[in-house]
Amino acid sequence: MISDAIEQILKNLPGKPGVYLHKNAQGKVIYVGKAVNLKNRVRSYFRKSASFNSPKTRRLVEEIADIEFIVAESELEALLLENTLIKKHQPRYNVRLKDDKRYPYIKVHWQDPFPRVTTTRRLLNDGARYFGPYTAAWAAYQTLDLVRKIFPYLTCTRDIDGKDERACLYYHIGRCAAPCIGAVNQAEYRQIIDNLCDFLGGNTEPVVLELRRQMEAASEALDFERAAQLRDQIRAIDQIVEKQKVVNADTLDEDVIAFARANGDACVQIFFIRGGKLVGRDYFILEGAADEANAELMTSFLKQFYDQATTIPPEILLPEEVDELMIIRDWLKSKRGADVALKIPHQGQQKELLEMVAQNAAETLAHLRARWAADESKQTEGLAELQQALDLPEPPLRIECYDISTLQGTNTVGSMVVFNKGVPRKSDYRRFKIQNVKGQDDYASMQEMLRRRFKRMADDGYRAQKLAGGELTEDENSWGLIPDLIIIDGGKGQLNAALEVLNEFELRDAVAIIGLAKREEEIFLPGISEPVILPRNSQALFLIQRVRDEAHRFGLTYHRQLRGKSAVHSGLDEIDGIGPKRRRALLKKFGSLEAIRQASVEELLTVPGMTRSVAEKLKEDL
């Protein structure tokens, strides 16, 4: 139901390009968007089709209490204004490039008569030249330490007039050209800094050619000391350039961008290629990415990254098409002062390069997720959110999750994983070989596993997890601990099957239990028909996903082990003369069916109890 206030705003929207800001009841900006036609775009949020098709739009519209708009002269102007407002308000429904202050830049104070070179974490429109970002401060400092031997630059803030009596220590150790004492004039010093900028930008070949020309000139003038200095600078450049990976000798300058996604997280990786060489790379985390399409993620990244990028190459490789392609291309052209090609390679070396960047993005995201998983504050937040969402009396410190793995009813196994205070407790993991269920029956298999687990708990005597303060000593048996929350991997059917077992052991009121359906991450509670849907960016959702995924991984690993053993056993059992004793002896000796197949008859005869006739038969059949 649209409020009268919103209805009035919608009626008076202009049909012009501009930017709109959605606000909640507290007046906080929760979304910023741009439009070619404000009237059509903003009204589209309140159509039934938009709310039905997009969970994000449905949640956003439910919170909108006010709408502001700003008319722009063009779509390009609207894009620039949109970037500025997103950066200012950081709306939670927008995809946001995470502002990570750990990325420093090298700053060349080009606007000064005698430019200094420093590091900074802020990009200002002050006429300076910025290079980076670097993945860590030490990387920027190491780069400066290397290039200062080649291009001796200033770091001090003294006024330069060339008339100082003494130079500082850096001049004497070859780290400063000393324009302060007139060792070089302004034109000569600015040429050094110009070469430095070319080098930092990845354009090393012209720098080397110029240094070689100067070295030859100095040699012809019999200035051998100067020629030797230039020779050492060229060698230093060669050593640095050798460390840069040659990606494509035919390529000049391009950025290659790809991304990876997992459970609401998105990581963008970008490789900077200059002169066909990989001169740097970086990654960025996108916030608010859980419900966005890939095209929208890439569009948001391009707008926010290149809005503050120091250089824009003539070519950018992307994994797929992006929204607003034409306007983004025009915007990049206006920033660079020349055409910028946005390409989606489908074959050849550029396609392989893009795949390499995507693999790096996936590995980076996996590493970050593992690090986040160990972040205690996130675990505490997730447990608190889960307590609230499930209406539990306390945060669920001990969570047990159960999953069934089978292949057409064969080698059916159950897995039980335990998370203690939001962190895996692998010493308490258990796996069950289902023994009494014939064929594929997930409900019966789940019940058998739970009965065996709770029988062990009853035999050992129930103990509340909180009595141990969330921790167990080495001599305690974890079978006796009562979980605070049980997660059943499955929907209503699996949950009801588990409830029957809880009733048998009179645990129905003592243990909280939920079913987690994989398709939409729906949470089913006993006796409630409608599922609970956790927010896509909530720590509670990420926690139960990690628990469920770990149960699935643990069970699947065991299931594959049993399938492998079954294949070996069945392969040997079909051979006349191979009984249980000889089968065990063969596997102990050779380790696998393939190793037995590769063995000679003479090698088979070394197995205890093996006769030549059986060995020959075994060799023939395998």
HUSUL-V680545 format. One record per helix or strand of 2 or more residues. SS is the DSSP state (2 for helix, 1 for strand). FROM is the first residue (numbers start at 1). TO is the last residue. Records with the same first field share a line. If there is no record, write none. Layout:
SS->FROM-TO + FROM-TO
//
This chain:
2->4-11 + 38-44 + 48-53 + 55-63 + 75-89 + 137-150 + 169-172 + 179-181 + 186-200 + 204-220 + 224-242 + 294-308 + 325-336 + 348-373 + 376-390 + 426-428 + 442-460 + 465-468 + 478-480 + 492-504 + 539-573 + 580-590 + 593-598 + 601-604 + 612-621
1->18-23 + 29-35 + 66-71 + 96-97 + 104-108 + 116-120 + 129-134 + 245-246 + 253-262 + 265-274 + 277-287 + 315-317 + 341-343 + 398-407 + 410-420 + 423-424 + 430-433 + 463-464 + 481-482 + 485-489 + 512-517 + 522-525
//
